[in-house]
Amino acid sequence: MIAGRSGQQGTRIGYTVSRKVGNAVTRNRVKRWLREAVRVVPQWPDGVDLVLVARAEAATAGFDGIRTELGDLLARVRPATERA
């Protein structure tokens, strides 16, 4: 994940899933899991741009694994964005 201050209201989130993750069906499934995980994880920091980069392990982690990892990442992003 890449995070940076945007200076704008709200949070913008981008997703990238490369061919290393799998074929088109697998990549689209991982993108859907990422979007849903972002939707269910509450309270993203305001004024931050995030780019979520899926690794090859995301295809085997499943939705629950992605959601857990995203929650952990959010815990690390909050203090970093509050300092900036």
C-alpha positions in Angstrom: 0.0 0.0 0.0 1.1 3.5 -0.8 -0.3 6.4 1.3 0.1 10.2 1.0 -1.6 13.3 2.1 -3.9 14.8 -0.6 -4.8 18.1 0.9 -8.4 17.5 -0.2 -11.5 16.5 1.6 -12.2 12.8 1.8 -10.1 9.8 1.0 -9.3 8.5 -2.4 -8.4 4.9 -2.9 -6.9 3.3 -6.0 -6.4 -0.4 -6.7 -3.9 -2.3 -8.7 -3.8 -6.0 -9.3 -1.1 -7.2 -11.7 -0.9 -10.4 -13.9 1.3 -11.9 -11.2 -1.8 -12.4 -9.1 -3.4 -14.7 -11.7 -5.6 -14.8 -14.8 -8.4 -12.2 -15.5 -11.0 -14.0 -13.5 -8.7 -14.2 -10.4 -7.6 -10.6 -10.8 -11.2 -9.4 -10.9 -12.1 -11.5 -7.9 -9.3 -10.0 -5.9 -10.3 -6.4 -7.0 -13.9 -7.1 -5.8 -12.5 -8.4 -2.5 -10.4 -5.3 -2.1 -13.3 -3.0 -2.8 -15.6 -4.8 -0.4 -12.9 -4.9 2.3 -12.5 -1.1 1.9 -16.2 -0.7 2.2 -16.6 -2.7 5.4 -13.5 -1.3 7.2 -14.7 1.9 8.9 -13.1 5.3 9.4 -10.4 5.8 6.8 -8.3 8.9 7.5 -9.5 12.1 5.9 -7.5 13.8 3.3 -5.4 10.8 2.3 -4.7 9.2 -1.0 -4.2 5.4 -0.9 -3.1 2.9 -3.5 -3.7 -0.7 -2.6 -1.3 -3.1 -4.5 -2.4 -6.7 -4.4 0.3 -9.3 -4.2 0.2 -12.8 -5.6 -0.8 -14.2 -2.1 -4.0 -12.2 -2.3 -5.6 -14.8 -4.6 -5.2 -17.5 -2.0 -5.8 -15.3 1.1 -9.5 -14.9 0.4 -11.8 -12.1 1.5 -11.3 -12.7 5.2 -7.5 -12.6 4.8 -7.6 -9.4 2.8 -10.0 -7.7 5.2 -7.8 -8.6 8.2 -4.7 -7.3 6.4 -6.4 -4.1 5.4 -7.4 -3.5 9.0 -3.8 -4.0 10.1 -2.6 -1.6 7.3 -5.2 1.0 8.5 -3.8 0.9 12.0 -0.3 1.6 10.6 -1.5 4.4 8.2 -3.4 6.4 10.8 -0.4 7.4 13.0 1.7 8.1 9.9 -0.9 10.4 8.3 -1.6 12.3 11.6 2.1 13.2 11.8 2.3 14.6 8.3 
